[in-house]
Amino acid sequence: MSAIRISQSGAMRTTPEGKWMDFQATQFCTIDPPSFIWKARISAAPFLFIAGRDKYENGKGQMLIKPLAIYTMANASGNEIDQGTMLRFMGEMIWYPEAAMMDYIHWEEVAPDQALATMTYKGVTATGTFTFHPNGLVQRFSAERFGDFQGEFRKETWQVDVTGYQKMNNREIPEACEVSWILKSGDFLWLKQEIIKIEYITANH
């Protein structure tokens, strides 16, 4: 394959006590070079939506948020965002496992059911741990990732749990996931998503 196109739906919230907001998103990824762009329409309230974009390209990350797709509320970039978007790319290898065989990923067994993945690309390095079911399917991805917590930017444990598998395009893929921050104050589940459609694009497509 040369690229992957993914349609998603789900819900997210910004605080542990916050209101869940439904979203619809599309994502386009490549593995050589590693990149993705994620565009979402988030329903914040009746008649109010937020346009969100998360991008990883040429080793750099950027997060953009625009209420009503008109004015910019947040536009984040920098070293911490580069590391975070790289970790997102790694965690989402569950949808495009060919990336696991690329030269920019190094693997190390740390337990019978766990493997440490280290990605190095364009001067940035990030590391995360994959945990597997006895049947070999991915169960969890976790890593130390920068996040914004009440105005404080710091590293915390970021965790992706696979909650369902489904066969799509002749592949058994994780079609449902939950994403949490594992904090001292308690686990903060902030995103739930499902894959509606996934398309693998070949070079001659």
ZILINGI-V43762 format. One record per backbone hydrogen bond with DSSP energy under -1.0 kcal/mol. NH is the residue of the N-H (numbers start at 1). CO is the residue of the C=O. Records with the same first field share a line. If there is no record, write none. Layout:
BEGIN
NH->CO / CO
END
This chain:
BEGIN
2->201
3->201
4->29
5->199
6->27
7->197
8->25
9->194
10->23
11->192
12->21
13->190
18->15
21->12
23->10
24->41
25->8
26->39
27->6
28->37
29->4
30->35
35->30
36->56
37->28
38->54
39->26
40->52
41->24
42->50
43->22
44->42 / 48
45->48
48->45
50->42
51->66
52->40
53->64
54->38
55->62
56->36
57->60
60->57
62->55
63->76
64->53
65->74
66->51
68->49
69->66
70->67
71->67
73->65
74->65
76->63
82->78
83->79
84->80
85->81
86->82
87->83
88->84
89->85
90->86
91->87
92->88
93->90
95->92
99->96
100->97
101->98
102->99
105->102
106->118
108->116
110->114
111->114
114->111
115->130
116->108
117->128
118->106
119->126
120->104
121->124
124->121
126->119
128->117
129->142
130->115
131->140
132->113
133->137
136->133
139->131
140->131
141->160
142->129
143->158
145->156
147->154
149->152
152->149
154->147
156->145
158->143
159->180
160->141
161->178
162->139
163->176
164->176
166->173
168->171
171->168
173->166
175->164
176->164
177->193
178->161
179->191
180->159
181->188
182->157
183->186
186->183
188->181
190->179
191->179
192->11
193->177
194->9
195->175
196->7
197->7
199->5
201->3
205->202
END
